[in-house]
Amino acid sequence: MYAVASLDEGMEWAADTFGAPAAYGGEHVGLGTRNALLSLGSTYLEIIAPDPAQSQEGNAGAQFANLTSGGMVTWAAEGDLNAIAQALESAGVSTQGPNRTQRKTESGELLVWDLLFPIGSPHGGRMPFFIDWLECANPKDTNPVGGEFRALAITTPDADDLAGALRAIDLDIAVSAGPPELSVTIDSPRGEVVLASTNETS
């Protein structure tokens, strides 16, 4: 998830960076945000920004409204949310959900999916949230292709703790010890692209 202060500017950035236009997704009612999407082959990139048509008080839109540059905020993993919740609880990680979520596409199609969130993680956005697309098409299959996902890099002060939580849900991802940072590497038609968190988004 890559956050920007303006979705219009974020979509222009995506076209310049990847050589492909991101597709407008829709609004997240109550969260104060809207998004655009790019396929990265095996996964997808969500560009998220404040929705000017919604209130920007005490929600995600308010958090993103004052960003001075774009940055990675967090990432998501897919799977059986009840099984993931059980495994995380056994590993000492509290969760909230699954929560049913929905939005309409520009064509009027209603998309419905479930989300699961870790609660109180000391790792912030380096700890993923979780999604089950249910009967929806996965965004990686339905949006313009901006490139191929190559790598995810995570740095956090207590690397062993985060790595252990990820192993508990069968995510074998290397975690390094150090200042908080999240980055992804993408092979695009315009060359290698590295998207990283910033001091504002980490």
MDAnalysis code that builds the backbone (N, CA, C; Angstrom):
import MDAnalysis as mda
import numpy as np

u = mda.Universe.empty(606, n_residues=202, atom_resindex=np.repeat(np.arange(202), 3), trajectory=True)
u.add_TopologyAttr("name", ["N", "CA", "C"] * 202)
u.add_TopologyAttr("resid", np.arange(1, 203))
u.add_TopologyAttr("resname", ["MET", "TYR", "ALA", "VAL", "ALA", "SER", "LEU", "ASP", "GLU", "GLY", "MET", "GLU", "TRP", "ALA", "ALA", "ASP", "THR", "PHE", "GLY", "ALA", "PRO", "ALA", "ALA", "TYR", "GLY", "GLY", "GLU", "HIS", "VAL", "GLY", "LEU", "GLY", "THR", "ARG", "ASN", "ALA", "LEU", "LEU", "SER", "LEU", "GLY", "SER", "THR", "TYR", "LEU", "GLU", "ILE", "ILE", "ALA", "PRO", "ASP", "PRO", "ALA", "GLN", "SER", "GLN", "GLU", "GLY", "ASN", "ALA", "GLY", "ALA", "GLN", "PHE", "ALA", "ASN", "LEU", "THR", "SER", "GLY", "GLY", "MET", "VAL", "THR", "TRP", "ALA", "ALA", "GLU", "GLY", "ASP", "LEU", "ASN", "ALA", "ILE", "ALA", "GLN", "ALA", "LEU", "GLU", "SER", "ALA", "GLY", "VAL", "SER", "THR", "GLN", "GLY", "PRO", "ASN", "ARG", "THR", "GLN", "ARG", "LYS", "THR", "GLU", "SER", "GLY", "GLU", "LEU", "LEU", "VAL", "TRP", "ASP", "LEU", "LEU", "PHE", "PRO", "ILE", "GLY", "SER", "PRO", "HIS", "GLY", "GLY", "ARG", "MET", "PRO", "PHE", "PHE", "ILE", "ASP", "TRP", "LEU", "GLU", "CYS", "ALA", "ASN", "PRO", "LYS", "ASP", "THR", "ASN", "PRO", "VAL", "GLY", "GLY", "GLU", "PHE", "ARG", "ALA", "LEU", "ALA", "ILE", "THR", "THR", "PRO", "ASP", "ALA", "ASP", "ASP", "LEU", "ALA", "GLY", "ALA", "LEU", "ARG", "ALA", "ILE", "ASP", "LEU", "ASP", "ILE", "ALA", "VAL", "SER", "ALA", "GLY", "PRO", "PRO", "GLU", "LEU", "SER", "VAL", "THR", "ILE", "ASP", "SER", "PRO", "ARG", "GLY", "GLU", "VAL", "VAL", "LEU", "ALA", "SER", "THR", "ASN", "GLU", "THR", "SER"])
u.atoms.positions = np.array([
    [0.845, -1.183, 0.000],
    [0.000, 0.000, 0.000],
    [0.887, 1.241, 0.000],
    [0.731, 2.061, -1.029],
    [1.563, 3.253, -1.222],
    [0.670, 4.475, -1.054],
    [0.960, 5.300, -0.056],
    [0.109, 6.440, 0.273],
    [0.639, 7.726, -0.340],
    [-0.287, 8.547, -0.825],
    [0.026, 9.864, -1.376],
    [-1.019, 10.853, -0.876],
    [-0.697, 12.138, -0.957],
    [-1.625, 13.164, -0.478],
    [-2.729, 13.451, -1.480],
    [-2.492, 13.176, -2.763],
    [-3.465, 13.437, -3.826],
    [-3.505, 12.243, -4.761],
    [-4.685, 11.666, -4.961],
    [-4.764, 10.507, -5.844],
    [-4.502, 10.900, -7.295],
    [-4.974, 12.068, -7.708],
    [-4.718, 12.504, -9.082],
    [-3.216, 12.578, -9.340],
    [-2.490, 13.178, -8.401],
    [-1.037, 13.265, -8.556],
    [-0.392, 11.880, -8.452],
    [-0.952, 11.028, -7.597],
    [-0.427, 9.674, -7.469],
    [-0.594, 8.870, -8.746],
    [-1.699, 9.064, -9.439],
    [-1.922, 8.348, -10.690],
    [-1.001, 8.880, -11.789],
    [-0.734, 10.180, -11.770],
    [0.237, 10.746, -12.719],
    [1.632, 10.186, -12.437],
    [1.978, 10.116, -11.157],
    [3.268, 9.541, -10.765],
    [3.387, 8.097, -11.247],
    [2.328, 7.314, -11.080],
    [2.363, 5.910, -11.490],
    [2.583, 5.785, -12.992],
    [1.885, 6.608, -13.770],
    [2.042, 6.554, -15.223],
    [3.469, 6.904, -15.631],
    [4.044, 7.911, -14.967],
    [5.419, 8.315, -15.275],
    [6.425, 7.248, -14.836],
    [6.169, 6.639, -13.688],
    [7.124, 5.692, -13.099],
    [7.094, 4.328, -13.776],
    [5.890, 3.841, -14.053],
    [5.744, 2.478, -14.566],
    [5.440, 2.416, -16.060],
    [5.087, 3.561, -16.637],
    [4.718, 3.552, -18.045],
    [3.364, 2.934, -18.296],
    [2.540, 2.827, -17.253],
    [1.198, 2.264, -17.371],
    [0.266, 3.059, -16.467],
    [-0.948, 3.330, -16.914],
    [-1.882, 4.085, -16.086],
    [-2.504, 3.204, -15.010],
    [-2.475, 3.647, -13.769],
    [-3.187, 2.931, -12.710],
    [-4.687, 3.098, -12.925],
    [-5.451, 2.063, -12.626],
    [-6.902, 2.117, -12.778],
    [-7.533, 2.660, -11.502],
    [-8.463, 3.597, -11.659],
    [-9.172, 4.102, -10.484],
    [-9.955, 2.962, -9.854],
    [-9.826, 2.832, -8.540],
    [-10.525, 1.770, -7.838],
    [-11.880, 2.227, -7.322],
    [-11.860, 3.042, -6.272],
    [-13.100, 3.526, -5.695],
    [-12.856, 4.146, -4.339],
    [-13.958, 4.427, -3.647],
    [-13.899, 5.114, -2.362],
    [-14.049, 4.111, -1.223],
    [-13.351, 4.390, -0.122],
    [-13.499, 3.604, 1.105],
    [-14.332, 4.448, 2.072],
    [-15.635, 4.219, 2.044],
    [-16.557, 5.050, 2.820],
    [-16.286, 4.879, 4.311],
    [-16.141, 6.004, 5.007],
    [-15.871, 6.002, 6.437],
    [-14.403, 6.079, 6.779],
    [-13.546, 5.698, 5.836],
    [-12.099, 5.772, 6.062],
    [-11.504, 7.060, 5.519],
    [-12.297, 7.775, 4.701],
    [-11.818, 9.040, 4.153],
    [-10.816, 8.875, 3.036],
    [-10.798, 7.707, 2.385],
    [-9.796, 7.446, 1.353],
    [-10.435, 6.927, 0.067],
    [-9.639, 6.966, -0.996],
    [-9.974, 6.331, -2.271],
    [-8.674, 5.777, -2.846],
    [-8.783, 4.930, -3.886],
    [-7.559, 4.285, -4.348],
    [-7.507, 4.104, -5.850],
    [-6.315, 3.730, -6.311],
    [-6.078, 3.299, -7.683],
    [-5.192, 2.066, -7.610],
    [-5.209, 1.253, -8.668],
    [-4.578, -0.061, -8.605],
    [-3.757, -0.365, -9.853],
    [-2.644, -1.061, -9.643],
    [-1.797, -1.571, -10.716],
    [-1.493, -3.040, -10.448],
    [-1.565, -3.868, -11.458],
    [-1.124, -5.252, -11.321],
    [0.394, -5.310, -11.355],
    [0.952, -6.162, -10.491],
    [2.393, -6.425, -10.492],
    [2.652, -7.906, -10.753],
    [1.815, -8.509, -11.557],
    [1.970, -9.926, -11.873],
    [1.397, -10.818, -10.799],
    [2.220, -11.233, -9.849],
    [1.775, -12.140, -8.789],
    [1.050, -11.423, -7.663],
    [1.051, -10.101, -7.695],
    [0.377, -9.310, -6.670],
    [-0.048, -7.980, -7.294],
    [-0.357, -6.992, -6.475],
    [-0.805, -5.714, -7.025],
    [-0.343, -4.585, -6.115],
    [-0.329, -3.391, -6.671],
    [0.018, -2.191, -5.915],
    [-1.235, -1.356, -5.730],
    [-1.528, -1.028, -4.478],
    [-2.619, -0.105, -4.174],
    [-2.029, 1.266, -3.879],
    [-2.495, 2.261, -4.610],
    [-2.144, 3.655, -4.350],
    [-3.331, 4.260, -3.621],
    [-3.115, 4.735, -2.406],
    [-4.210, 5.203, -1.565],
    [-3.996, 6.659, -1.193],
    [-5.094, 7.411, -1.126],
    [-5.012, 8.847, -0.876],
    [-6.302, 9.323, -0.216],
    [-6.292, 10.527, 0.356],
    [-7.524, 11.079, 0.903],
    [-8.586, 11.228, -0.185],
    [-9.831, 11.036, 0.200],
    [-10.962, 11.257, -0.699],
    [-11.559, 12.621, -0.367],
    [-11.421, 13.616, -1.248],
    [-11.900, 14.965, -0.925],
    [-13.407, 15.050, -0.723],
    [-14.143, 14.025, -1.138],
    [-15.591, 14.040, -0.962],
    [-16.010, 13.568, 0.426],
    [-15.062, 13.072, 1.219],
    [-15.374, 12.580, 2.558],
    [-14.729, 13.451, 3.630],
    [-15.244, 13.331, 4.845],
    [-14.640, 14.003, 5.995],
    [-13.220, 13.495, 6.200],
    [-12.333, 14.400, 6.588],
    [-10.933, 14.047, 6.833],
    [-10.601, 14.247, 8.316],
    [-11.442, 13.713, 9.180],
    [-11.243, 13.882, 10.614],
    [-11.068, 12.522, 11.285],
    [-9.901, 12.327, 11.892],
    [-9.658, 11.138, 12.694],
    [-9.680, 9.833, 11.932],
    [-9.348, 9.867, 10.647],
    [-9.365, 8.634, 9.863],
    [-8.108, 8.531, 9.005],
    [-8.045, 7.498, 8.182],
    [-6.850, 7.297, 7.358],
    [-6.637, 8.447, 6.386],
    [-7.732, 8.992, 5.855],
    [-7.598, 10.125, 4.951],
    [-6.889, 11.292, 5.600],
    [-7.198, 11.533, 6.869],
    [-6.539, 12.623, 7.596],
    [-5.050, 12.347, 7.754],
    [-4.680, 11.086, 7.958],
    [-3.263, 10.733, 8.113],
    [-2.473, 11.008, 6.840],
    [-3.118, 10.813, 5.696],
    [-2.411, 10.946, 4.423],
    [-2.465, 12.357, 3.847],
    [-3.368, 13.186, 4.351],
    [-3.616, 14.488, 3.726],
    [-2.399, 15.399, 3.732],
    [-1.546, 15.264, 4.730],
    [-0.410, 16.185, 4.858],
    [0.923, 15.570, 4.445],
    [0.885, 14.442, 3.753],
    [2.133, 13.839, 3.294],
    [2.844, 14.770, 2.318],
    [4.146, 14.913, 2.483],
    [4.919, 15.740, 1.554],
    [5.487, 14.915, 0.405],
    [5.465, 13.593, 0.538],
    [5.884, 12.703, -0.545],
    [5.208, 11.357, -0.354],
    [5.155, 10.570, -1.422],
    [4.551, 9.256, -1.325],
    [5.439, 8.292, -0.560],
    [4.823, 7.258, 0.012],
    [5.604, 6.270, 0.744],
    [4.801, 5.018, 1.041],
    [5.503, 3.901, 1.189],
    [4.855, 2.657, 1.586],
    [4.329, 2.787, 3.015],
    [3.102, 2.329, 3.212],
    [2.466, 2.401, 4.531],
    [2.421, 1.029, 5.189],
    [2.000, 0.046, 4.423],
    [1.889, -1.316, 4.945],
    [1.779, -2.272, 3.776],
    [1.525, -3.529, 4.061],
    [1.342, -4.523, 3.015],
    [0.294, -5.525, 3.463],
    [-0.203, -6.298, 2.526],
    [-1.266, -7.251, 2.828],
    [-0.867, -8.643, 2.370],
    [-1.387, -9.643, 3.074],
    [-1.225, -11.042, 2.681],
    [-2.610, -11.662, 2.567],
    [-2.751, -12.617, 1.668],
    [-4.033, -13.268, 1.441],
    [-4.067, -14.635, 2.108],
    [-5.286, -15.087, 2.433],
    [-5.400, -16.420, 2.998],
    [-6.707, -16.629, 3.729],
    [-6.794, -17.755, 4.429],
    [-7.948, -18.106, 5.253],
    [-7.857, -17.280, 6.534],
    [-8.721, -16.285, 6.664],
    [-8.568, -15.328, 7.757],
    [-8.805, -15.945, 9.126],
    [-9.712, -16.890, 9.226],
    [-9.934, -17.524, 10.531],
    [-8.709, -18.336, 10.950],
    [-8.102, -19.034, 10.002],
    [-6.898, -19.804, 10.313],
    [-5.742, -18.877, 10.668],
    [-5.615, -17.767, 9.942],
    [-4.559, -16.801, 10.239],
    [-4.757, -16.213, 11.629],
    [-6.001, -15.861, 11.967],
    [-6.282, -15.283, 13.281],
    [-5.914, -16.260, 14.393],
    [-6.260, -17.523, 14.214],
    [-5.932, -18.535, 15.231],
    [-4.425, -18.679, 15.400],
    [-3.711, -18.729, 14.279],
    [-2.256, -18.894, 14.345],
    [-1.591, -17.688, 14.992],
    [-2.070, -16.497, 14.664],
    [-1.489, -15.295, 15.261],
    [-1.785, -15.218, 16.750],
    [-3.012, -15.552, 17.132],
    [-3.362, -15.536, 18.557],
    [-2.471, -16.511, 19.327],
    [-2.202, -17.674, 18.729],
    [-1.324, -18.655, 19.373],
    [0.099, -18.134, 19.503],
    [0.478, -17.229, 18.590],
    [1.817, -16.640, 18.627],
    [1.855, -15.359, 19.452],
    [0.725, -15.022, 20.095],
    [0.685, -13.850, 20.959],
    [0.339, -12.551, 20.268],
    [-0.197, -12.641, 19.046],
    [-0.573, -11.436, 18.299],
    [-2.093, -11.340, 18.263],
    [-2.641, -10.283, 18.842],
    [-4.091, -10.092, 18.832],
    [-4.551, -9.586, 17.472],
    [-5.789, -9.927, 17.113],
    [-6.327, -9.507, 15.824],
    [-7.738, -8.965, 15.971],
    [-8.160, -8.242, 14.952],
    [-9.533, -7.733, 14.886],
    [-10.134, -8.177, 13.558],
    [-11.277, -8.833, 13.624],
    [-11.927, -9.280, 12.409],
    [-12.091, -10.795, 12.421],
    [-12.423, -11.354, 11.259],
    [-12.557, -10.712, 9.953],
    [-13.721, -9.724, 9.898],
    [-13.507, -8.626, 9.175],
    [-14.511, -7.595, 8.972],
    [-14.927, -7.579, 7.505],
    [-16.231, -7.610, 7.240],
    [-16.739, -7.542, 5.874],
    [-16.637, -6.097, 5.368],
    [-16.090, -5.942, 4.177],
    [-15.837, -4.633, 3.584],
    [-16.369, -4.631, 2.161],
    [-16.790, -3.456, 1.683],
    [-17.284, -3.402, 0.314],
    [-17.095, -2.016, -0.284],
    [-17.079, -1.972, -1.605],
    [-17.108, -0.711, -2.338],
    [-17.643, -0.981, -3.730],
    [-18.112, 0.083, -4.380],
    [-18.581, -0.025, -5.752],
    [-17.504, 0.445, -6.706],
    [-17.385, -0.254, -7.821],
    [-16.468, 0.177, -8.865],
    [-17.118, 1.292, -9.674],
    [-16.331, 1.909, -10.556],
    [-16.889, 2.968, -11.404],
    [-18.021, 2.448, -12.280],
    [-17.989, 1.166, -12.610],
    [-19.048, 0.589, -13.442],
    [-20.287, 0.217, -12.639],
    [-20.212, 0.381, -11.312],
    [-21.348, 0.074, -10.462],
    [-21.318, -1.310, -9.850],
    [-20.299, -2.097, -10.152],
    [-20.188, -3.442, -9.576],
    [-19.840, -3.350, -8.097],
    [-20.540, -4.130, -7.274],
    [-20.275, -4.153, -5.844],
    [-19.230, -5.219, -5.542],
    [-18.113, -4.795, -4.950],
    [-17.062, -5.714, -4.537],
    [-17.153, -5.921, -3.031],
    [-17.064, -7.165, -2.597],
    [-17.172, -7.505, -1.177],
    [-15.992, -8.404, -0.804],
    [-15.312, -8.061, 0.295],
    [-14.186, -8.871, 0.744],
    [-14.077, -8.784, 2.262],
    [-13.240, -9.621, 2.854],
    [-13.034, -9.634, 4.302],
    [-11.613, -9.201, 4.640],
    [-11.484, -8.499, 5.764],
    [-10.186, -8.020, 6.235],
    [-9.944, -8.466, 7.668],
    [-8.691, -8.725, 7.984],
    [-8.255, -9.058, 9.339],
    [-7.064, -8.166, 9.670],
    [-7.102, -7.553, 10.859],
    [-6.043, -6.622, 11.238],
    [-5.347, -7.070, 12.524],
    [-4.012, -6.975, 12.565],
    [-3.307, -7.164, 13.835],
    [-3.574, -5.964, 14.729],
    [-3.642, -6.195, 16.029],
    [-3.916, -5.108, 16.980],
    [-2.702, -4.916, 17.878],
    [-2.296, -3.673, 18.017],
    [-1.246, -3.352, 18.977],
    [0.122, -3.876, 18.618],
    [0.360, -4.167, 17.347],
    [1.682, -4.662, 16.963],
    [2.718, -3.554, 17.104],
    [3.871, -3.843, 17.710],
    [4.924, -2.829, 17.820],
    [5.608, -2.555, 16.484],
    [5.238, -3.310, 15.456],
    [5.917, -3.193, 14.166],
    [5.171, -2.306, 13.172],
    [4.040, -1.744, 13.589],
    [3.314, -0.842, 12.702],
    [3.012, -1.497, 11.370],
    [3.224, -0.747, 10.282],
    [2.915, -1.248, 8.956],
    [3.844, -2.319, 8.440],
    [4.922, -2.614, 9.161],
    [5.763, -3.749, 8.744],
    [5.061, -5.077, 8.997],
    [4.120, -5.092, 9.925],
    [3.262, -6.256, 10.139],
    [2.085, -6.130, 9.176],
    [1.817, -7.143, 8.361],
    [0.759, -6.990, 7.364],
    [-0.631, -7.058, 7.967],
    [-1.599, -6.584, 7.185],
    [-2.985, -6.945, 7.436],
    [-3.329, -8.049, 6.433],
    [-4.534, -8.600, 6.531],
    [-4.844, -9.811, 5.775],
    [-6.181, -9.661, 5.064],
    [-6.262, -10.268, 3.881],
    [-7.440, -10.084, 3.043],
    [-7.878, -11.406, 2.431],
    [-9.190, -11.579, 2.353],
    [-9.791, -12.692, 1.626],
    [-10.759, -12.072, 0.626],
    [-10.484, -12.255, -0.661],
    [-11.288, -11.610, -1.700],
    [-12.631, -12.295, -1.920],
    [-12.892, -13.395, -1.229],
    [-14.174, -14.092, -1.344],
    [-14.469, -14.387, -2.814],
    [-15.587, -13.872, -3.330],
    [-15.957, -14.148, -4.724],
    [-15.456, -13.080, -5.689],
    [-14.749, -12.074, -5.177],
    [-14.257, -10.992, -6.039],
    [-13.055, -11.456, -6.856],
    [-12.896, -10.850, -8.013],
    [-11.669, -11.060, -8.781],
    [-10.519, -10.371, -8.060],
    [-9.361, -11.015, -8.038],
    [-8.187, -10.421, -7.406],
    [-7.701, -9.245, -8.249],
    [-7.387, -8.103, -7.614],
    [-6.932, -6.934, -8.380],
    [-5.710, -7.198, -9.256],
    [-4.901, -8.191, -8.906],
    [-3.728, -8.490, -9.741],
    [-4.139, -8.996, -11.115],
    [-5.385, -9.487, -11.225],
    [-5.860, -10.071, -12.479],
    [-6.711, -9.116, -13.306],
    [-7.071, -7.959, -12.755],
    [-8.074, -7.116, -13.418],
    [-7.616, -5.690, -13.673],
    [-6.353, -5.384, -13.407],
    [-5.886, -4.006, -13.540],
    [-4.692, -3.905, -14.482],
    [-4.404, -2.696, -14.969],
    [-3.260, -2.521, -15.867],
    [-1.977, -3.029, -15.227],
    [-1.108, -3.607, -16.040],
    [0.136, -4.190, -15.532],
    [1.227, -3.128, -15.515],
    [1.773, -2.887, -14.319],
    [2.837, -1.901, -14.175],
    [4.222, -2.516, -14.102],
    [4.287, -3.840, -13.981],
    [5.581, -4.507, -13.865],
    [5.435, -5.817, -13.132],
    [6.564, -6.352, -12.679],
    [6.595, -7.620, -11.951],
    [7.178, -7.401, -10.559],
    [6.424, -7.824, -9.550],
    [6.922, -7.767, -8.176],
    [8.144, -8.668, -8.041],
    [9.205, -8.144, -7.392],
    [10.424, -8.927, -7.222],
    [10.768, -9.212, -5.762],
    [10.616, -8.219, -4.888],
    [11.077, -8.438, -3.509],
    [10.378, -7.499, -2.543],
    [10.239, -7.989, -1.322],
    [9.742, -7.205, -0.194],
    [10.842, -7.173, 0.852],
    [11.191, -5.998, 1.331],
    [12.230, -5.862, 2.361],
    [11.635, -5.184, 3.584],
    [11.886, -5.776, 4.747],
    [11.336, -5.262, 6.004],
    [12.465, -5.089, 7.006],
    [12.514, -3.920, 7.618],
    [13.452, -3.654, 8.708],
    [12.657, -3.137, 9.893],
    [12.930, -3.673, 11.068],
    [12.218, -3.251, 12.268],
    [13.140, -3.486, 13.467],
    [12.991, -2.727, 14.550],
    [13.926, -2.876, 15.675],
    [13.995, -4.291, 16.248],
    [12.834, -4.945, 16.437],
    [12.826, -6.313, 16.975],
    [12.522, -7.280, 15.836],
    [13.537, -7.555, 15.032],
    [13.340, -8.371, 13.837],
    [12.900, -9.793, 14.178],
    [13.441, -10.370, 15.237],
    [13.101, -11.750, 15.591],
    [11.622, -11.885, 15.932],
    [11.081, -10.883, 16.609],
    [9.672, -10.932, 16.998],
    [8.770, -10.922, 15.769],
    [9.039, -10.019, 14.836],
    [8.214, -9.949, 13.631],
    [8.397, -11.193, 12.768],
    [9.632, -11.646, 12.612],
    [9.873, -12.847, 11.814],
    [9.142, -14.051, 12.400],
    [9.097, -14.137, 13.727],
    [8.389, -15.234, 14.372],
    [6.898, -15.186, 14.110],
    [6.318, -13.983, 14.153],
    [4.889, -13.839, 13.874],
    [4.583, -14.226, 12.434],
    [5.451, -13.845, 11.508],
    [5.236, -14.187, 10.104],
    [5.380, -15.688, 9.874],
    [6.342, -16.309, 10.542],
    [6.503, -17.764, 10.403],
    [5.287, -18.507, 10.926],
    [4.641, -17.953, 11.944],
    [3.467, -18.604, 12.522],
    [2.330, -18.717, 11.513],
    [2.340, -17.861, 10.504],
    [1.305, -17.914, 9.468],
    [1.914, -18.316, 8.118],
    [3.049, -19.005, 8.195],
    [3.694, -19.591, 7.013],
    [4.149, -18.555, 5.994],
    [4.566, -17.392, 6.475],
    [5.176, -16.387, 5.605],
    [6.670, -16.360, 5.899],
    [7.439, -16.926, 5.001],
    [8.889, -17.020, 5.185],
    [9.540, -15.803, 4.534],
    [9.553, -14.710, 5.256],
    [10.060, -13.439, 4.737],
    [11.193, -12.964, 5.635],
    [12.304, -12.612, 5.028],
    [13.451, -12.132, 5.800],
    [13.133, -10.778, 6.421],
    [13.464, -10.640, 7.687],
    [13.271, -9.381, 8.410],
    [14.610, -8.978, 9.008],
    [15.024, -7.746, 8.762],
    [16.299, -7.246, 9.274],
    [16.078, -6.345, 10.473],
    [17.058, -6.311, 11.370],
    [16.990, -5.431, 12.534],
    [17.520, -4.052, 12.155],
    [16.784, -3.017, 12.579],
    [17.212, -1.656, 12.284],
    [16.047, -0.698, 12.356],
    [16.259, 0.540, 11.944],
    [15.175, 1.527, 11.956],
    [14.005, 1.055, 11.097],
    [12.770, 1.399, 11.473],
    [11.599, 0.915, 10.749],
    [11.615, 1.312, 9.272],
    [11.476, 0.321, 8.409],
    [11.378, 0.601, 6.971],
    [10.716, -0.569, 6.264],
    [9.940, -0.228, 5.246],
    [9.266, -1.211, 4.406],
    [9.506, -0.805, 2.961],
    [9.958, -1.737, 2.131],
    [10.178, -1.390, 0.728],
    [9.861, -2.576, -0.169],
    [9.494, -2.261, -1.407],
    [9.255, -3.288, -2.418],
    [10.078, -2.948, -3.657],
    [10.541, -3.988, -4.333],
    [11.274, -3.821, -5.584],
    [10.430, -4.389, -6.715],
    [10.301, -3.595, -7.779],
    [9.451, -3.946, -8.914],
    [10.258, -3.795, -10.199],
    [10.192, -4.796, -11.060],
    [10.766, -4.681, -12.400],
    [9.691, -4.116, -13.318],
    [9.894, -2.901, -13.802],
    [8.905, -2.254, -14.658],
    [9.462, -2.084, -16.066],
    [8.607, -1.783, -17.042],
    [9.100, -1.517, -18.399],
    [10.098, -0.365, -18.448],
    [10.098, 0.470, -17.428],
    [11.016, 1.600, -17.383],
    [12.194, 1.365, -16.443],
    [12.399, 0.120, -16.052],
    [13.520, -0.204, -15.193],
    [13.088, -0.587, -13.793],
    [14.072, -0.857, -12.947],
    [13.786, -1.252, -11.569],
    [13.229, -0.079, -10.779],
    [12.162, -0.334, -10.041],
    [11.524, 0.673, -9.195],
    [11.553, 0.162, -7.759],
    [12.036, 0.975, -6.848],
    [12.016, 0.644, -5.425],
    [11.121, 1.651, -4.716],
    [10.071, 1.156, -4.091],
    [9.150, 1.994, -3.327],
    [9.388, 1.730, -1.848],
    [9.657, 2.778, -1.090],
    [9.997, 2.618, 0.321],
    [9.110, 3.488, 1.190],
    [9.034, 3.118, 2.451],
    [8.368, 3.977, 3.426],
    [9.235, 5.205, 3.680],
    [8.638, 6.222, 4.268],
    [9.348, 7.442, 4.627],
    [9.178, 7.680, 6.123],
    [9.791, 8.730, 6.628],
    [9.598, 9.073, 8.039],
    [8.138, 9.377, 8.337],
    [7.393, 9.829, 7.319],
    [5.982, 10.158, 7.513],
    [5.086, 8.928, 7.449],
    [5.516, 7.890, 6.742],
    [4.638, 6.734, 6.542],
    [5.085, 5.474, 7.272],
    [6.309, 5.451, 7.810],
    [6.794, 4.223, 8.458],
    [6.253, 4.112, 9.879],
])
